[in-house]
Amino acid sequence: MSEEFTDGVLQLRDGRELAWRMRGTEGPVLLRIQGTPGSRIARDPDPSTQGRLGVRYLTADRPGYGGSTRKPGRGIADLADDYAQLLDHHGLDRVAVTGRSGGGPHALALAACQPDRVSAVSVIVGAAPLLAEEASRLVGINAEGYRRAEQGWEALHEFLVTMRRRLLEDGMAKVLDDAPADDRKRMADPAWQKGNAADTAEALRQGAEGWTDESMAMHGDWDFDPGRIRASVVWWHGRGDLNAPFTAAERAVARVPGARLEVLAGEGHFATLAHTEEILQELLSRT
């Protein structure tokens, strides 16, 4: 079941196209919002996880990634309506949602802006607004990206054009060679590298513009009110994360009514992939 998928393109009300993938043919649907940069083809490290859970995965390319039309100047909350239209297209009233890394704030925005469409949320190593001292401790690519974003879209885009080329030529493991040891161990796995390379190539095939738009949208405070979220929220985060600092996650969780923080002690950004089945089982228990 988990290896079967259907791809499609939805024309949105404003004329843009939204590329999506439904993986699996039976069971309840989980809307999975991938990280930054990422595409609809992102998959579990262990493909058998989905079969054991008995679910379907619905994913979509955010604007400017993969097969989805770019939306210059877009925010985070803008995408809540895109996802609502995607759910309508598939005849889905309410779904459980996961948001990993840069997908985390998008999952929360959907729950805040479309509260009747979301039953439960799991944020996994989610990105959150940073303090200057937190930004200075990020892994190199993220620290420089934050500095460039402070200068504006053009400065950030110039940097991400170079990073796009490095990612496509050298792979994530080499670009993040200053990541914590547990992250480097995860990225050294050939199977992970193969899957990540395919996902990155699809995500960035249009260029670095969508990546830049998204990074600017997440720079600074959120453009939605997390206090409006009614769905249950569990946020999973490692204390050793240098891509998305743990202290920023703590502040973000405190802004979401009733949210619970699950601490993965000593773990980094990518090592949490080893907990995928545990995280999804917990999410399903709340739906």
Secondary structure by P-SEA (a helix, b strand, c coil): cccccccccccccccbbbbbbbccccccccccccccccccccccccccccccccbbbbbbbcccccccccccccccccaaaaaaaaaaaacccbbbbbbcccaaaaaaaaaaaccccccbbbbccccccccaaaaaaccaaaaaaaaaaaacaaaaaaaaaaaaaaaaccccccccccccaaaaaaaacaaaaaaaaaaaaaaccccaaaaaaaaaaacccccccccccccbbbbbbbcccccccaaaaaaaaaaccbbbbbbcccccccccccaaaaaaaaaaaac
